[in-house]
Amino acid sequence: MGQDSSPKKWSLKEQRATYLQWFAVADEDGDGRLTGKDELRFFAMSNLSKPELKQVWAIADSKQQGYLGFYEFMTAMQLVSLAQAGNEISHDTLSSADLERLQPPTMEGLAKKLTSSDFDAKPMVMLLGQYSTGKTTFIKHLLKTSYPGAHIGPEPTTDRFVVITSGPDERCIPGNTIAVQADMPYSGLSSFGTAFLSMFECSQMPHPGRSSGRSVANISLELHLLAPDLPHR
């Protein structure tokens, strides 16, 4: 039997949580209402035409209040998703849709919704600076050891972003691999494309002197993010 290729179910609770985040972004003045001005700015990220967005608004604002509350906003988002999939924007389309399999619309420029791995992620420390300013040496001092892929040289090394994290063994993991690991909070980096992921790398290592691998450094910084030297143009 073939695999079921239909979209995964997206419960009402999950939809509400996501759209609450989006509503807060769209409602810039925080009054709990989306007016035409708010709507134009936020809904434009869907890349639907103005006539299509006018239809979405007319259906969502069925009471003709002149604004959208949260639940009307949810209806509007469902209509946008249906329209992006090539469906007609109408009451009938919405009422006949399987809303539990209707995924959120694509909103250009809107951050991807947070996943469990984002909430479970350890705190991060990001280091930025020109080459030969001591970033790698500083991290090695914190760890009291070197880490996989560490390199110190007299020449500028502007070719990599490295994240250092705890793990059961010492190894370097390519960026395009770690970006698709469900238990790691880096899936959002995929939006920067393969060019960025080719420069992104994970350096995994067990805690020196601990067998559990629970944290990388004695200072309780369990995850470090090291940016490359800032390139010169």
C-alpha positions as CSV (number, residue, x, y, z in Angstrom):
1,M,0.0,0.0,0.0
2,G,1.2,3.5,-0.8
3,Q,1.8,6.1,1.8
4,D,-0.9,8.7,2.6
5,S,0.2,11.9,0.9
6,S,-2.7,14.0,2.2
7,P,-1.8,16.9,4.6
8,K,-1.4,16.1,8.2
9,K,-4.2,17.0,10.6
10,W,-3.8,20.4,12.3
11,S,-6.0,20.6,15.3
12,L,-8.2,23.6,16.2
13,K,-6.0,24.1,19.3
14,E,-2.9,24.3,17.1
15,Q,-4.5,26.6,14.6
16,R,-5.7,28.9,17.3
17,A,-2.2,29.1,18.9
18,T,-0.6,29.9,15.6
19,Y,-3.2,32.4,14.5
20,L,-3.0,34.1,17.9
21,Q,0.6,34.8,17.2
22,W,-0.1,36.1,13.8
23,F,-3.0,38.2,15.0
24,A,-0.7,39.9,17.5
25,V,1.7,40.8,14.6
26,A,-1.1,42.1,12.4
27,D,-2.8,44.1,15.2
28,E,0.0,46.7,15.6
29,D,-1.9,49.0,17.9
30,G,-3.0,46.1,20.1
31,D,-6.7,47.1,20.2
32,G,-7.9,43.6,19.4
33,R,-9.3,44.7,16.0
34,L,-7.9,44.6,12.5
35,T,-8.9,47.6,10.5
36,G,-8.5,48.1,6.8
37,K,-5.1,49.6,7.3
38,D,-3.9,46.7,9.4
39,E,-5.4,44.2,6.9
40,L,-3.7,45.8,3.9
41,R,-0.3,45.7,5.5
42,F,-0.5,42.1,6.9
43,F,-2.6,40.4,4.2
44,A,-0.4,41.7,1.4
45,M,2.2,39.2,2.6
46,S,-0.1,36.5,1.1
47,N,0.7,37.8,-2.4
48,L,-3.0,37.6,-3.3
49,S,-4.4,40.3,-5.6
50,K,-6.3,43.2,-4.1
51,P,-9.6,41.9,-5.6
52,E,-9.0,38.6,-3.9
53,L,-8.2,40.2,-0.6
54,K,-11.3,42.3,-0.9
55,Q,-13.3,39.1,-1.2
56,V,-11.6,37.5,1.7
57,W,-12.4,40.6,3.9
58,A,-16.1,40.6,2.8
59,I,-16.6,37.0,3.8
60,A,-14.6,37.2,7.0
61,D,-16.4,40.4,8.1
62,S,-19.8,38.8,7.6
63,K,-21.4,41.1,10.2
64,Q,-20.0,44.1,8.3
65,Q,-18.4,45.6,11.4
66,G,-15.7,47.2,9.4
67,Y,-13.0,45.3,11.3
68,L,-11.9,41.8,12.0
69,G,-11.7,40.3,15.5
70,F,-9.6,37.2,16.2
71,Y,-12.1,34.6,15.0
72,E,-12.9,36.6,11.9
73,F,-9.1,36.8,11.4
74,M,-8.9,33.0,11.6
75,T,-11.6,32.7,8.9
76,A,-9.7,35.1,6.7
77,M,-6.5,33.1,7.1
78,Q,-8.4,29.9,6.1
79,L,-9.8,31.6,3.1
80,V,-6.3,32.9,2.1
81,S,-4.9,29.4,2.4
82,L,-7.7,28.0,0.2
83,A,-7.1,30.8,-2.3
84,Q,-3.4,30.1,-2.4
85,A,-4.2,26.4,-3.2
86,G,-6.2,27.6,-6.2
87,N,-9.7,27.4,-4.7
88,E,-12.5,29.9,-5.3
89,I,-12.9,32.4,-2.5
90,S,-16.5,31.8,-1.4
91,H,-18.6,30.8,1.6
92,D,-19.2,27.4,-0.1
93,T,-15.5,26.7,-0.5
94,L,-14.9,27.4,3.2
95,S,-17.9,25.4,4.5
96,S,-16.9,22.3,2.4
97,A,-13.2,22.5,3.3
98,D,-11.6,20.0,5.6
99,L,-10.2,22.6,8.0
100,E,-8.3,20.1,10.1
101,R,-6.1,19.4,7.0
102,L,-6.0,23.0,5.9
103,Q,-2.4,24.2,6.5
104,P,-1.7,27.8,7.4
105,P,-1.2,30.1,4.4
106,T,2.2,31.2,3.2
107,M,2.8,34.7,4.4
108,E,6.0,36.1,2.8
109,G,8.3,37.7,5.4
110,L,6.4,36.2,8.4
111,A,8.5,34.1,10.7
112,K,7.8,30.4,10.7
113,K,5.6,29.2,13.6
114,L,7.5,28.0,16.6
115,T,7.9,24.3,17.1
116,S,8.5,22.1,20.1
117,S,12.3,22.1,19.5
118,D,12.3,25.9,19.7
119,F,10.7,25.8,23.1
120,D,13.0,23.0,24.3
121,A,16.2,24.5,23.0
122,K,18.9,25.5,25.5
123,P,20.0,29.1,25.8
124,M,22.4,30.3,23.1
125,V,25.3,32.7,23.1
126,M,26.3,34.3,19.8
127,L,29.9,35.5,19.2
128,L,30.6,38.0,16.4
129,G,33.7,39.8,15.4
130,Q,36.5,40.4,12.9
131,Y,39.0,37.6,12.3
132,S,41.9,37.1,14.7
133,T,40.1,38.8,17.6
134,G,40.1,35.6,19.8
135,K,36.6,34.2,19.4
136,T,37.8,30.6,19.0
137,T,40.4,31.0,21.8
138,F,37.7,32.4,24.1
139,I,35.4,29.4,23.4
140,K,38.2,26.9,23.9
141,H,38.9,28.6,27.2
142,L,35.3,28.3,28.3
143,L,35.2,24.6,27.3
144,K,38.6,24.0,28.7
145,T,39.3,22.0,25.5
146,S,39.1,22.3,21.8
147,Y,36.1,21.3,19.8
148,P,35.6,19.5,16.4
149,G,36.4,21.7,13.5
150,A,38.1,24.4,15.5
151,H,40.6,26.3,13.5
152,I,42.9,29.2,14.4
153,G,45.1,30.6,11.6
154,P,46.8,33.9,10.6
155,E,44.6,34.2,7.6
156,P,41.0,35.5,7.6
157,T,38.5,32.6,8.0
158,T,35.2,33.9,6.8
159,D,33.7,30.8,5.4
160,R,31.6,29.2,8.2
161,F,29.0,29.7,10.9
162,V,29.5,27.1,13.6
163,V,27.2,26.0,16.4
164,I,28.8,24.1,19.2
165,T,26.5,21.8,21.2
166,S,26.6,18.8,23.5
167,G,26.2,15.3,22.2
168,P,27.3,11.7,22.8
169,D,30.4,11.9,20.6
170,E,32.7,14.3,18.8
171,R,31.8,15.0,15.2
172,C,31.0,17.8,12.7
173,I,27.5,17.8,11.3
174,P,26.8,19.6,8.0
175,G,24.3,22.5,8.1
176,N,21.9,20.9,5.6
177,T,21.6,17.9,7.9
178,I,21.1,19.7,11.3
179,A,18.6,22.0,9.7
180,V,16.2,19.1,9.1
181,Q,16.6,17.4,12.5
182,A,13.3,17.7,14.3
183,D,14.9,17.8,17.8
184,M,17.2,20.8,16.9
185,P,16.0,24.4,16.7
186,Y,17.5,25.2,13.3
187,S,14.8,24.3,10.8
188,G,14.1,28.0,10.3
189,L,17.6,28.5,8.8
190,S,16.5,26.5,5.7
191,S,14.7,29.7,4.5
192,F,18.2,31.2,3.8
193,G,18.8,28.5,1.1
194,T,21.6,26.0,0.3
195,A,24.2,28.7,0.0
196,F,23.9,29.6,3.7
197,L,23.5,26.0,4.8
198,S,26.7,25.1,3.0
199,M,28.5,27.5,5.3
200,F,26.6,26.4,8.4
201,E,28.1,23.6,10.6
202,C,27.4,21.9,13.9
203,S,30.3,20.9,16.1
204,Q,29.1,18.3,18.6
205,M,31.0,17.1,21.6
206,P,30.4,15.5,25.0
207,H,31.1,17.6,28.1
208,P,34.7,17.1,29.1
209,G,34.8,15.1,32.2
210,R,31.1,14.2,32.2
211,S,29.7,11.0,30.7
212,S,26.1,12.1,30.6
213,G,26.7,14.6,27.8
214,R,24.1,16.9,29.3
215,S,26.0,20.1,29.0
216,V,29.0,21.4,27.2
217,A,30.6,23.7,29.7
218,N,30.8,24.0,33.5
219,I,29.4,27.5,33.2
220,S,26.0,26.0,32.3
221,L,26.1,27.4,28.8
222,E,24.7,24.3,27.1
223,L,24.8,25.6,23.6
224,H,27.1,28.1,21.9
225,L,26.7,29.8,18.5
226,L,29.8,31.0,16.8
227,A,29.5,33.3,13.8
228,P,32.3,33.5,11.3
229,D,34.7,36.4,11.1
230,L,33.0,39.4,9.5
231,P,34.2,39.4,5.8
232,H,35.8,42.4,4.3
233,R,34.5,43.8,1.0
